[in-house]
Amino acid sequence: MEKRWLPVSPSPSQGRDRSAKFIFGPRLSLVEQDMEFKGATLLYTLAGMMITFAGFSALLLAVRPAAGARLSLLDRFLAKTVMTQISVLTAAALVPAIFALCDVQENWLWRGSGVLFALTMLSLQITYPHRRRKVVGEGPPPPILAVFVVFGAAVTLAMLGYVLEGLPNSAAAYISALTIDFFTVAFAFLVALDVILQQPMEISKQQAPH
């Protein structure tokens, strides 16, 4: 007995799936390609780490006030400085993605990101001793001056010159400088926090209820 194969037409659901893949597939791939650039995953990871560190540092700075101590000038200055620097670093981790969405070429992507990041970060690093002396009345400890101000500014400036020259591996230079600056900020915060915790705790006077 001879076997006969009958053609089977695709079901309506299969037809809709194929048409959906045909219509939306290329568009989705184009969007993903627009978002992809060298080092994107690492930059998003750094941004998440920076936001987590900002929250953790805020909790540590709230320990003394929670115990009833007065907020000193150093406490306020440190909190403002850390939040400002972490905000700049987080923005620098996201700027390349914004440029990529605008279809900026990769060479100019890193140049533009490097200029925005370096000018803002250098202004914070170089002026830190003056701002601290103006608010607190004394300059930063030698470890902070050496690591955050001198070393951090040198790394940021070197990155700026590297990406402006358009040398190979500009993405690596940008992300490396961003990572190093983040850890210099973390180091400066830990040193300053140690100085704060060594200060005598002044209990704030609570007003008696009327």
CORLINHU-V333685 format. One record per residue. N is the residue number from 1. RES is the residue in one small letter. BURIAL is b if it has 24 or more other C-alpha atoms within 12 Angstrom, else e. Layout:
# CORLINHU-V333685
n:N res:RES burial:BURIAL
n:N res:RES burial:BURIAL
This chain:
# CORLINHU-V333685
n:1 res:m burial:e
n:2 res:e burial:e
n:3 res:k burial:e
n:4 res:r burial:e
n:5 res:w burial:e
n:6 res:l burial:e
n:7 res:p burial:e
n:8 res:v burial:e
n:9 res:s burial:e
n:10 res:p burial:e
n:11 res:s burial:e
n:12 res:p burial:e
n:13 res:s burial:e
n:14 res:q burial:e
n:15 res:g burial:e
n:16 res:r burial:e
n:17 res:d burial:e
n:18 res:r burial:e
n:19 res:s burial:e
n:20 res:a burial:e
n:21 res:k burial:e
n:22 res:f burial:e
n:23 res:i burial:e
n:24 res:f burial:e
n:25 res:g burial:e
n:26 res:p burial:e
n:27 res:r burial:e
n:28 res:l burial:e
n:29 res:s burial:e
n:30 res:l burial:e
n:31 res:v burial:e
n:32 res:e burial:e
n:33 res:q burial:e
n:34 res:d burial:e
n:35 res:m burial:b
n:36 res:e burial:e
n:37 res:f burial:b
n:38 res:k burial:b
n:39 res:g burial:b
n:40 res:a burial:b
n:41 res:t burial:e
n:42 res:l burial:b
n:43 res:l burial:b
n:44 res:y burial:b
n:45 res:t burial:e
n:46 res:l burial:b
n:47 res:a burial:b
n:48 res:g burial:e
n:49 res:m burial:e
n:50 res:m burial:b
n:51 res:i burial:b
n:52 res:t burial:e
n:53 res:f burial:b
n:54 res:a burial:b
n:55 res:g burial:e
n:56 res:f burial:e
n:57 res:s burial:b
n:58 res:a burial:b
n:59 res:l burial:e
n:60 res:l burial:b
n:61 res:l burial:b
n:62 res:a burial:e
n:63 res:v burial:e
n:64 res:r burial:b
n:65 res:p burial:e
n:66 res:a burial:e
n:67 res:a burial:e
n:68 res:g burial:e
n:69 res:a burial:e
n:70 res:r burial:b
n:71 res:l burial:b
n:72 res:s burial:b
n:73 res:l burial:e
n:74 res:l burial:b
n:75 res:d burial:b
n:76 res:r burial:b
n:77 res:f burial:b
n:78 res:l burial:b
n:79 res:a burial:b
n:80 res:k burial:b
n:81 res:t burial:b
n:82 res:v burial:b
n:83 res:m burial:b
n:84 res:t burial:b
n:85 res:q burial:b
n:86 res:i burial:b
n:87 res:s burial:b
n:88 res:v burial:b
n:89 res:l burial:b
n:90 res:t burial:b
n:91 res:a burial:b
n:92 res:a burial:b
n:93 res:a burial:b
n:94 res:l burial:b
n:95 res:v burial:b
n:96 res:p burial:b
n:97 res:a burial:b
n:98 res:i burial:e
n:99 res:f burial:b
n:100 res:a burial:b
n:101 res:l burial:e
n:102 res:c burial:e
n:103 res:d burial:e
n:104 res:v burial:e
n:105 res:q burial:e
n:106 res:e burial:b
n:107 res:n burial:b
n:108 res:w burial:e
n:109 res:l burial:b
n:110 res:w burial:b
n:111 res:r burial:b
n:112 res:g burial:b
n:113 res:s burial:b
n:114 res:g burial:b
n:115 res:v burial:b
n:116 res:l burial:b
n:117 res:f burial:b
n:118 res:a burial:b
n:119 res:l burial:e
n:120 res:t burial:b
n:121 res:m burial:b
n:122 res:l burial:b
n:123 res:s burial:e
n:124 res:l burial:b
n:125 res:q burial:b
n:126 res:i burial:b
n:127 res:t burial:e
n:128 res:y burial:b
n:129 res:p burial:b
n:130 res:h burial:e
n:131 res:r burial:e
n:132 res:r burial:b
n:133 res:r burial:e
n:134 res:k burial:e
n:135 res:v burial:e
n:136 res:v burial:e
n:137 res:g burial:e
n:138 res:e burial:e
n:139 res:g burial:e
n:140 res:p burial:b
n:141 res:p burial:b
n:142 res:p burial:e
n:143 res:p burial:e
n:144 res:i burial:b
n:145 res:l burial:b
n:146 res:a burial:e
n:147 res:v burial:b
n:148 res:f burial:b
n:149 res:v burial:b
n:150 res:v burial:b
n:151 res:f burial:b
n:152 res:g burial:b
n:153 res:a burial:b
n:154 res:a burial:b
n:155 res:v burial:b
n:156 res:t burial:b
n:157 res:l burial:b
n:158 res:a burial:b
n:159 res:m burial:b
n:160 res:l burial:b
n:161 res:g burial:e
n:162 res:y burial:b
n:163 res:v burial:b
n:164 res:l burial:b
n:165 res:e burial:e
n:166 res:g burial:e
n:167 res:l burial:e
n:168 res:p burial:e
n:169 res:n burial:e
n:170 res:s burial:b
n:171 res:a burial:b
n:172 res:a burial:b
n:173 res:a burial:b
n:174 res:y burial:b
n:175 res:i burial:b
n:176 res:s burial:b
n:177 res:a burial:b
n:178 res:l burial:b
n:179 res:t burial:b
n:180 res:i burial:b
n:181 res:d burial:b
n:182 res:f burial:b
n:183 res:f burial:b
n:184 res:t burial:b
n:185 res:v burial:b
n:186 res:a burial:b
n:187 res:f burial:b
n:188 res:a burial:b
n:189 res:f burial:b
n:190 res:l burial:b
n:191 res:v burial:b
n:192 res:a burial:b
n:193 res:l burial:b
n:194 res:d burial:e
n:195 res:v burial:e
n:196 res:i burial:b
n:197 res:l burial:e
n:198 res:q burial:e
n:199 res:q burial:e
n:200 res:p burial:e
n:201 res:m burial:e
n:202 res:e burial:e
n:203 res:i burial:e
n:204 res:s burial:e
n:205 res:k burial:e
n:206 res:q burial:e
n:207 res:q burial:e
n:208 res:a burial:e
n:209 res:p burial:e
n:210 res:h burial:e
